[in-house]
């Protein structure tokens, strides 16, 4: 996925890693049931962050039953300041041995702003519903990144 944004990559990443803005984005704009930054550390040119969240997802019946009503996720990520690449892994509260989610986010300068590129790897090893789970998560992620980019652009233009 890629999105064109207003401003330089440094401005985007400053916004992306700001705790109060993250809560405003995820809980306010995206409607997450819960979003918390557990840790955020800056050392040796690298920013590490751990968040936990419960987000609203439109799920088909079999997938909703599989994940359960208290489904939460934890994201562990590292941002390399020199390369401007954020790498993360998401661990679900259920079926962690059957679901792998990880990805990278990078920003490239453009003449009038920047472009963020999200590469995402998703694998669900669940008999009978693995493909449905993967396609549902992918659809939700695409919609979410569209909303994140739009939200950022509105704030950057203000």
MARMIZA-393061 format. One record per residue: residue in one letter; x, y, z of N, C-alpha, C in turn; residue number from 0. Coordinates in Angstrom, 2 decimals, decimal comma, always signed. Atoms other than C-alpha are relative to their C-alpha. Example, Ala and Ser with C-alpha at 12.3 -4.5 7.8 and 13.67 -1.06 7.14 Angstrom:
<mitis>
("A" (+0,89 -1,19 +0,00) (+12,30 -4,50 +7,80) (+0,90 +1,20 +0,00) 0)
("S" (-0,82 -1,19 -0,06) (+13,67 -1,06 +7,14) (-0,77 +1,09 +0,73) 1)
</mitis>
This chain:
<mitis>
("X" (+0,85 -1,17 +0,00) (+0,00 +0,00 +0,00) (+0,89 +1,22 +0,00) 0)
("X" (-0,74 -1,26 -0,06) (+1,19 +3,53 -0,59) (-1,00 +1,15 +0,02) 1)
("X" (+0,82 -1,20 -0,10) (-0,20 +6,97 +0,19) (+0,91 +1,22 -0,10) 2)
("X" (-0,72 -1,27 +0,09) (+0,95 +10,46 -0,72) (-0,48 +0,91 +1,12) 3)
("X" (+0,30 -0,84 -1,16) (+1,15 +12,80 +2,26) (+0,59 +1,39 -0,15) 4)
("X" (-0,56 -1,35 -0,10) (+1,71 +16,48 +2,95) (+1,19 -0,06 +0,95) 5)
("X" (-1,13 -0,12 -0,91) (+5,03 +17,35 +4,55) (+1,10 -1,01 -0,24) 6)
("X" (-1,20 +0,84 +0,12) (+8,39 +15,70 +4,94) (-0,15 -1,27 +0,82) 7)
("X" (+0,06 +1,25 -0,77) (+8,97 +12,14 +6,22) (+0,20 +0,21 +1,50) 8)
("X" (-0,25 -0,24 -1,42) (+10,35 +13,48 +9,52) (-1,26 +0,51 +0,71) 9)
("X" (+1,24 -0,52 -0,58) (+7,10 +15,38 +10,14) (-1,02 -1,11 +0,18) 10)
("X" (+0,94 +1,11 -0,12) (+5,01 +12,29 +9,45) (+0,38 -0,92 +1,15) 11)
("X" (-0,40 +0,93 -1,05) (+7,06 +10,03 +11,71) (-0,07 +0,64 +1,38) 12)
("X" (+0,18 -0,69 -1,27) (+7,09 +12,65 +14,47) (-1,44 -0,08 +0,46) 13)
("X" (+1,43 +0,11 -0,29) (+3,30 +12,67 +14,30) (-0,37 -1,43 +0,33) 14)
("X" (+0,36 +1,41 -0,14) (+3,05 +8,87 +13,98) (+0,40 -0,56 +1,37) 15)
("X" (-0,48 +0,54 -1,27) (+5,06 +8,22 +17,15) (-0,37 +0,85 +1,22) 16)
("X" (+0,44 -0,83 -1,12) (+3,55 +10,98 +19,30) (-1,14 -0,72 +0,74) 17)
("X" (+0,98 +0,77 -0,80) (+1,60 +9,27 +22,14) (-1,40 +0,61 -0,05) 18)
("X" (+1,34 -0,60 -0,05) (-1,26 +11,77 +22,39) (-0,66 -0,01 -1,37) 19)
("X" (+0,58 +0,05 +1,35) (-1,73 +11,93 +18,63) (-0,40 -1,42 -0,37) 20)
("X" (+0,34 +1,40 +0,27) (-1,69 +8,12 +18,43) (-1,34 -0,34 +0,64) 21)
("X" (+1,27 +0,27 -0,66) (-4,49 +7,93 +20,98) (-1,15 +0,71 -0,70) 22)
("X" (+1,02 -0,75 +0,73) (-6,43 +10,63 +19,13) (-0,33 -0,70 -1,31) 23)
("X" (+0,21 +0,70 +1,26) (-5,95 +8,75 +15,86) (-0,76 -1,30 +0,21) 24)
("X" (+0,56 +1,35 -0,12) (-6,72 +5,23 +17,04) (-1,31 -0,05 +0,77) 25)
("X" (+1,24 +0,05 -0,77) (-9,34 +5,80 +19,72) (-1,02 +1,00 -0,52) 26)
("X" (+0,93 -1,02 +0,46) (-10,84 +9,00 +18,40) (-0,46 -0,21 -1,43) 27)
("X" (+0,35 +0,04 +1,42) (-10,71 +8,81 +14,62) (-0,36 -1,40 -0,50) 28)
("X" (+0,23 +1,36 +0,51) (-10,52 +5,04 +13,98) (-0,97 -0,81 +0,87) 29)
("X" (+1,00 +0,65 -0,84) (-12,83 +4,09 +16,85) (+0,45 -1,27 +0,70) 30)
("X" (-0,48 +1,17 -0,74) (-10,59 +1,54 +18,57) (-0,67 -0,01 +1,37) 31)
("X" (+0,57 +0,16 -1,32) (-12,16 +0,18 +21,74) (+1,04 +0,39 +1,05) 32)
("X" (-1,10 -0,34 -0,89) (-8,77 +0,57 +23,41) (+1,27 +0,10 -0,82) 33)
("X" (-1,33 -0,14 +0,61) (-5,31 +1,74 +22,38) (+0,91 +0,57 +1,07) 34)
("X" (-0,94 -0,46 -1,02) (-2,37 +2,07 +24,77) (+1,43 -0,20 -0,47) 35)
("X" (-1,44 +0,13 +0,22) (+1,31 +2,76 +24,29) (+0,59 -0,53 +1,29) 36)
("X" (-0,57 +0,64 -1,18) (+2,96 +0,36 +26,73) (+1,41 +0,52 +0,25) 37)
("X" (-1,35 -0,53 -0,15) (+6,51 +1,52 +26,07) (+0,41 +0,72 -1,29) 38)
("X" (-0,55 -0,76 +1,11) (+8,32 +4,01 +23,86) (+1,39 +0,44 +0,44) 39)
("X" (-1,38 -0,30 -0,40) (+12,12 +4,23 +24,04) (+0,80 +0,44 -1,22) 40)
("X" (-0,84 -0,55 +1,06) (+14,64 +6,19 +22,00) (+1,46 -0,17 +0,41) 41)
("X" (-1,41 +0,23 -0,32) (+18,24 +4,93 +22,02) (+0,76 -0,45 -1,23) 42)
("X" (-0,91 +0,44 +1,06) (+21,13 +4,54 +19,59) (-0,60 +0,09 -1,40) 43)
("X" (+0,55 -0,20 +1,34) (+19,28 +5,91 +16,57) (-1,20 -0,87 -0,32) 44)
("X" (+1,15 +0,88 +0,22) (+16,36 +3,56 +17,06) (-1,08 +0,29 +1,05) 45)
("X" (+1,16 -0,19 -0,86) (+12,91 +4,08 +18,51) (-0,70 -1,34 +0,09) 46)
("X" (+0,76 +1,24 -0,16) (+11,18 +1,03 +19,97) (-1,31 +0,33 +0,68) 47)
("X" (+1,34 -0,27 -0,53) (+7,49 +0,96 +20,73) (-0,77 -1,29 +0,13) 48)
("X" (+0,94 +1,11 -0,20) (+5,04 -1,55 +22,16) (-1,36 +0,61 +0,29) 49)
("X" (+1,37 -0,46 -0,22) (+1,31 -0,91 +21,92) (-0,91 -1,21 +0,14) 50)
("X" (+1,03 +1,03 -0,09) (-1,74 -2,93 +22,79) (-1,32 +0,65 -0,38) 51)
("X" (+1,23 -0,61 +0,50) (-5,13 -2,43 +21,23) (-1,09 -1,04 -0,27) 52)
("X" (+1,17 +0,77 +0,42) (-8,60 -3,73 +20,53) (-0,71 +0,89 -1,00) 53)
("X" (+0,59 -0,85 +1,02) (-9,97 -2,46 +17,27) (-1,30 -0,60 -0,51) 54)
("X" (+1,24 +0,50 +0,57) (-13,40 -2,68 +15,73) (+0,28 -0,61 -1,38) 55)
("X" (-0,17 +0,64 +1,31) (-13,46 -5,09 +12,81) (-1,33 -0,60 -0,41) 56)
("X" (+1,18 +0,64 +0,57) (-16,29 -6,17 +10,58) (+0,43 -1,40 -0,41) 57)
("X" (-0,47 +1,37 +0,21) (-15,86 -9,94 +10,72) (-1,14 -0,94 -0,40) 58)
("X" (+0,97 +1,04 +0,30) (-17,71 -12,80 +9,07) (-0,17 -0,90 +1,23) 59)
("X" (+0,33 +0,82 -1,15) (-19,37 -15,12 +11,62) (+1,07 -1,00 +0,43) 60)
("X" (-1,00 +0,99 -0,41) (-16,79 -17,95 +11,53) (+1,30 +0,63 +0,52) 61)
("X" (-1,21 -0,68 -0,44) (-13,89 -15,51 +11,92) (-0,22 +0,63 +1,38) 62)
("X" (+0,32 -0,60 -1,30) (-15,58 -13,65 +14,80) (+0,00 -1,06 +1,09) 63)
("X" (+0,04 +1,09 -0,99) (-16,18 -16,94 +16,59) (+1,41 -0,50 +0,30) 64)
("X" (-1,37 +0,47 -0,17) (-12,57 -18,02 +16,05) (+0,81 +0,95 +0,88) 65)
("X" (-0,78 -0,98 -0,75) (-11,10 -14,79 +17,44) (-0,53 +0,24 +1,40) 66)
("X" (+0,59 -0,19 -1,32) (-13,52 -14,48 +20,35) (-0,33 +1,46 +0,27) 67)
("X" (+0,50 -1,34 -0,29) (-15,16 -11,46 +21,93) (+1,04 +0,93 +0,64) 68)
("X" (-1,01 -0,84 -0,65) (-12,13 -10,25 +23,90) (+1,28 +0,12 -0,79) 69)
("X" (-1,18 -0,01 +0,86) (-9,75 -10,23 +20,93) (+0,76 +1,31 +0,12) 70)
("X" (-0,91 -1,14 -0,11) (-6,78 -7,88 +21,44) (+1,26 -0,32 -0,78) 71)
("X" (-1,27 +0,19 +0,69) (-3,46 -7,37 +19,71) (+1,08 +0,83 +0,67) 72)
("X" (-1,16 -0,73 -0,50) (+0,02 -6,28 +20,76) (+0,95 +0,18 -1,16) 73)
("X" (-0,95 -0,29 +1,06) (+2,38 -4,56 +18,36) (+1,34 +0,37 +0,62) 74)
("X" (-1,37 -0,31 -0,39) (+6,14 -4,56 +18,91) (+0,72 +0,50 -1,24) 75)
("X" (-0,64 -0,56 +1,18) (+8,07 -2,30 +16,56) (+1,27 +0,75 +0,31) 76)
("X" (-1,24 -0,75 -0,07) (+11,41 -0,67 +15,90) (+0,07 +0,93 -1,22) 77)
("X" (-0,16 -1,00 +1,05) (+11,99 +2,51 +13,92) (+1,46 +0,39 -0,09) 78)
("X" (-1,38 -0,39 +0,24) (+15,43 +3,07 +12,43) (-0,02 +1,43 -0,55) 79)
("X" (+0,07 -1,42 +0,38) (+15,86 +6,84 +12,27) (+0,81 +0,32 -1,25) 80)
("X" (-0,82 -0,33 +1,17) (+18,59 +6,83 +9,63) (-0,62 -0,51 -1,30) 81)
("X" (+0,62 +0,53 +1,22) (+16,72 +4,65 +7,13) (-1,47 +0,39 -0,12) 82)
("X" (+1,43 -0,34 -0,06) (+13,25 +5,92 +8,16) (-0,88 -1,20 -0,32) 83)
("X" (+0,80 +1,22 +0,18) (+11,88 +2,38 +8,28) (-0,47 -0,48 +1,36) 84)
("X" (+0,62 +0,56 -1,20) (+9,49 +1,15 +10,94) (-0,36 -1,44 -0,31) 85)
("X" (+0,25 +1,43 +0,17) (+9,34 -2,61 +11,30) (-0,77 -0,49 +1,21) 86)
("X" (+0,80 +0,43 -1,13) (+6,70 -4,30 +13,43) (-0,48 -1,44 -0,15) 87)
("X" (+0,63 +1,31 -0,06) (+5,15 -7,59 +14,47) (-1,19 +0,12 +0,93) 88)
("X" (+1,22 -0,03 -0,80) (+1,60 -7,98 +15,77) (-0,27 -1,41 +0,53) 89)
("X" (+0,32 +1,28 -0,63) (+0,75 -10,74 +18,23) (-1,44 +0,06 +0,48) 90)
("X" (+1,40 +0,01 -0,42) (-2,93 -11,60 +18,65) (-0,17 -0,68 +1,36) 91)
("X" (+0,27 +0,60 -1,31) (-4,45 -12,53 +22,02) (-0,48 -1,45 -0,12) 92)
("X" (+0,41 +1,38 +0,24) (-5,88 -15,72 +20,51) (+0,64 -0,47 -1,31) 93)
("X" (-0,58 +0,69 +1,16) (-4,57 -18,14 +17,86) (+1,38 +0,53 -0,41) 94)
("X" (-1,32 -0,57 +0,30) (-1,08 -16,61 +18,13) (+0,90 -0,99 -0,73) 95)
("X" (-0,82 +1,01 +0,68) (+0,41 -19,91 +16,92) (-0,46 -0,24 -1,43) 96)
("X" (+0,56 +0,23 +1,33) (-1,74 -19,81 +13,78) (-0,09 +1,26 -0,87) 97)
("X" (+0,13 -1,26 +0,71) (-1,65 -16,14 +12,78) (+1,30 +0,79 +0,10) 98)
("X" (-1,23 -0,79 +0,04) (+1,44 -14,21 +11,69) (-0,29 +1,30 -0,74) 99)
("X" (+0,17 -1,33 +0,57) (+1,25 -10,46 +11,06) (+1,26 +0,80 +0,26) 100)
("X" (-1,16 -0,87 -0,15) (+4,28 -8,28 +10,43) (+0,12 +0,88 -1,23) 101)
("X" (-0,12 -0,89 +1,14) (+5,30 -5,44 +8,21) (+1,03 +1,09 +0,20) 102)
("X" (-0,88 -1,16 -0,04) (+7,30 -2,36 +7,43) (-0,75 +1,22 -0,52) 103)
("X" (+0,51 -1,29 +0,44) (+6,44 +1,29 +6,96) (+1,21 +0,86 -0,28) 104)
("X" (-1,10 -0,90 +0,32) (+8,80 +3,61 +5,17) (-0,56 +1,23 -0,70) 105)
("X" (+0,43 -1,25 +0,61) (+8,59 +7,15 +3,90) (+1,09 +0,48 -0,96) 106)
("X" (-0,91 -0,52 +1,01) (+10,15 +8,55 +0,75) (-0,37 +1,44 -0,30) 107)
("X" (+0,25 -1,40 +0,33) (+10,55 +12,22 -0,04) (-0,51 +0,12 -1,43) 108)
("X" (+0,49 -0,39 +1,32) (+8,63 +13,67 -2,96) (+0,16 +1,49 -0,08) 109)
("X" (-0,17 -1,43 +0,15) (+8,83 +17,15 -4,35) (-0,92 +0,83 +0,86) 110)
("X" (+0,98 -0,79 -0,75) (+5,70 +18,34 -2,60) (-0,51 -0,72 +1,25) 111)
("X" (+0,41 +0,73 -1,19) (+5,57 +16,00 +0,39) (+0,77 -1,30 +0,12) 112)
("X" (-0,64 +1,31 -0,08) (+6,28 +12,35 +1,00) (-1,00 -1,09 -0,35) 113)
("X" (+0,82 +1,18 +0,28) (+4,97 +8,93 +0,13) (+0,35 -1,03 +1,06) 114)
("X" (-0,23 +1,11 -0,92) (+4,51 +6,27 +2,78) (-0,33 -1,30 -0,72) 115)
("X" (+0,19 +1,31 +0,61) (+4,80 +2,66 +1,72) (-0,10 -1,02 +1,12) 116)
("X" (+0,23 +1,03 -1,01) (+3,39 -0,13 +3,86) (+0,08 -1,36 -0,68) 117)
("X" (-0,10 +1,39 +0,46) (+4,51 -3,69 +3,18) (-0,45 -0,87 +1,16) 118)
("X" (+0,62 +0,77 -1,07) (+2,48 -6,19 +5,14) (+0,02 -1,48 -0,35) 119)
("X" (+0,03 +1,45 +0,19) (+2,84 -9,93 +5,56) (-1,00 -0,58 +0,98) 120)
("X" (+1,06 +0,59 -0,80) (-0,10 -11,91 +6,82) (-0,15 -1,45 -0,38) 121)
("X" (+0,17 +1,42 +0,26) (-0,43 -15,65 +7,17) (-0,88 -0,59 +1,09) 122)
("X" (+0,91 +0,65 -0,94) (-3,30 -17,53 +8,80) (-0,03 -1,50 -0,31) 123)
("X" (-0,01 +1,46 +0,17) (-2,88 -21,27 +9,27) (-1,13 -0,60 +0,83) 124)
("X" (+1,18 +0,47 -0,69) (-6,41 -22,11 +10,31) (-0,84 -0,79 -1,00) 125)
("X" (+0,72 +0,86 +0,93) (-8,12 -25,05 +8,62) (-1,43 +0,51 -0,22) 126)
("X" (+1,36 -0,35 +0,36) (-11,28 -24,07 +6,79) (-0,28 +1,49 -0,10) 127)
("X" (+0,29 -1,44 +0,01) (-11,19 -20,32 +7,50) (+1,25 +0,87 -0,15) 128)
("X" (-1,25 -0,77 +0,13) (-7,54 -19,29 +6,97) (-0,07 +1,05 -1,08) 129)
("X" (+0,11 -0,95 +1,11) (-8,19 -17,67 +3,60) (-0,99 +1,12 +0,30) 130)
("X" (+1,01 -0,99 -0,37) (-11,30 -15,92 +4,90) (+0,57 +0,97 +1,04) 131)
("X" (-0,63 -0,84 -1,01) (-9,35 -14,64 +7,91) (+1,00 +0,96 -0,64) 132)
("X" (-0,99 -0,84 +0,68) (-6,51 -13,34 +5,72) (-0,68 +1,10 -0,82) 133)
("X" (+0,64 -1,02 +0,84) (-8,84 -11,56 +3,27) (-0,75 +1,03 +0,84) 134)
("X" (+0,70 -0,93 -0,88) (-10,87 -10,02 +6,11) (+0,98 +0,98 +0,63) 135)
("X" (-1,00 -0,87 -0,62) (-7,77 -8,68 +7,87) (+0,59 +0,95 -1,04) 136)
("X" (-0,55 -0,84 +1,06) (-6,34 -7,40 +4,57) (-0,96 +1,15 -0,34) 137)
("X" (+1,00 -1,02 +0,32) (-9,57 -5,54 +3,76) (-0,03 +1,07 +1,10) 138)
("X" (+0,03 -0,94 -1,12) (-9,65 -3,97 +7,23) (+1,26 +0,86 +0,03) 139)
("X" (-1,26 -0,75 -0,01) (-5,97 -2,96 +7,00) (+0,04 +1,05 -1,11) 140)
("X" (+0,01 -0,97 +1,11) (-6,38 -1,30 +3,60) (-0,89 +1,20 +0,33) 141)
("X" (+0,91 -1,08 -0,38) (-9,36 +0,69 +4,84) (+0,60 +0,86 +1,10) 142)
("X" (-0,60 -0,75 -1,11) (-7,51 +1,65 +8,02) (+1,12 +0,92 -0,48) 143)
("X" (-1,10 -0,85 +0,48) (-4,40 +2,93 +6,20) (-0,52 +1,14 -0,87) 144)
("X" (+0,62 -1,10 +0,74) (-6,62 +4,95 +3,84) (-0,46 +1,08 +0,97) 145)
("X" (+0,48 -0,95 -1,00) (-8,17 +6,56 +6,93) (+1,16 +0,70 +0,70) 146)
("X" (-1,17 -0,60 -0,66) (-4,78 +7,13 +8,61) (+0,60 +1,08 -0,90) 147)
("X" (-0,59 -0,98 +0,93) (-3,40 +8,88 +5,51) (-0,90 +1,23 -0,13) 148)
("X" (+0,93 -1,12 +0,09) (-6,52 +11,03 +5,16) (+0,01 +0,86 +1,25) 149)
("X" (-0,01 -0,70 -1,28) (-6,48 +11,94 +8,85) (+1,29 +0,83 +0,13) 150)
("X" (-1,28 -0,71 -0,08) (-2,79 +12,89 +8,72) (-0,01 +1,20 -0,96) 151)
("X" (+0,01 -1,10 +0,99) (-3,23 +14,98 +5,55) (-0,88 +1,16 +0,44) 152)
("X" (+0,87 -1,08 -0,49) (-6,13 +16,91 +7,09) (+0,70 +0,78 +1,11) 153)
("X" (-0,69 -0,68 -1,11) (-4,05 +17,67 +10,20) (+1,22 +0,77 -0,52) 154)
("X" (-1,19 -0,67 +0,53) (-0,91 +18,54 +8,20) (-0,35 +1,25 -0,79) 155)
("X" (+0,43 -1,14 +0,79) (-2,86 +20,93 +5,98) (-0,56 +1,12 +0,86) 156)
("X" (+0,64 -1,01 -0,88) (-4,46 +22,73 +8,93) (+0,99 +1,00 +0,55) 157)
</mitis>
